[in-house]
Every structure is written in C-alpha cells, then in structure tokens.
Amino acid sequence: MRSAGPDRLAPRRLILASANPHKARELADILTGWVVDLLGASHFPEETGATFEENARAKVVFGRARAPGEAWVAGEDSGLEVDALGGAPGIRSARFAGAGASDDENVARLLHELARGSAEERTARYVCELVCLAPDGSELHARGTLAGAIAAAPRGRGGFGYDPVFVPEGETQTVAELGDVWKAANSHRARAARALSERLGTPGEGV
C-alpha cells in the first residue's frame, strides 16, 4: 500500500478496531479534533501474528471491512517485553497466564517468572504499534515505546494491564501510582498516538 501523505487529511472520525475502552480513551486524549469510536464488533480476529505490527494490521483490515466508508480505521497491538524473559510476554501479554486471564493473573505470572532473577535483570519496555487505514486504503503506521523495569510487587490502583508493576525509566513509582495524567502524556500508546497525529494532521487543515 502507498503511504498517506500530509495532503491526505482525514475526516473527523477514527474507528479503533478494539473492544478496549481504555485504549480508545488514550487515543482520544492525543488526537485533538478527532472523534475516536470503538468498532463495536462482538468478536475480533485471533492474534496469530508474530509481531505487534502484524496483529495490529490484522485488526485494521478486519475493521476496515466493517466500518463506514468515510471513516479512518486504526488497529492497535501492544504489550510488555521483559529482557530477562527473552522479550516475553510480548505479543502474548494479554494472555500470559492463559486464555481469558485477568490483569492480576498475568501480573502474578510475570512476577513468578522473575522471582529468581536480580534487580538488574528486570529491565523491560512497553511497546505499542498502530496501523491506520484511510477511506482510500492508504496506510499510516506509528510505533511508541516506554522503557522501564519491573517492580518486586504491585503498587498503585491506576491504569490497567501491567501498570502496577511497571516503573518507567527515570521514575520511582509504577505507572499505576503515577496516575492517568502522567500516563496520558508519557505512555507507549500516547507516544504512538502522537506520532500518528503528526501524520494525520488536524481535521479541516488544507481542505
């Protein structure tokens, strides 16, 4: 597919091919002037890709076939990569403790896997891949990362996923302790969304 250049400015609606309202909210916080909606499908394709980008692309193709023709559609895949685990849980982050596992169960599995290692072996990063399709089928891609380390135990009540045990580089608190305002400005998804926003432009510019 050809890349969508700056002149390919989108309508005001972006549909996220996801059932996760947290992700839609994080995108909406960054994409000024856009209305971000969830696709609303009862099911989504199984994540069978070997990378975050492959999974994001499968979601956006699924969404493009079901979304209104005038809307842009985004597919997103994200997760946690821990160096001591060879990049795991990676693309299996949402199901690290098994299919249908809760956030607490996934965190518990992660801490169990790291229990015998040293503090130096707990370096990690959050990764987010966004793939966006325009009404004409042209494609935009953005990636965001957030480096950090895994805490010894969960701390904080904010966020979701692995936020209670992820301490960003340069911080002493977990993402769950740092709160929504910090996360909206600094998370891997926020960074990917800002990169996407630069490519999308503001609706109405140059039209």
Helices and strands as residue ranges (DSSP letters): E 13-16, H 21-30, E 35-38, H 52-64, E 72-82, G 83-85, G 90-95, H 103-114, G 119-121, E 123-133, E 139-150, G 163-165, E 166-168, H 175-186, H 188-200
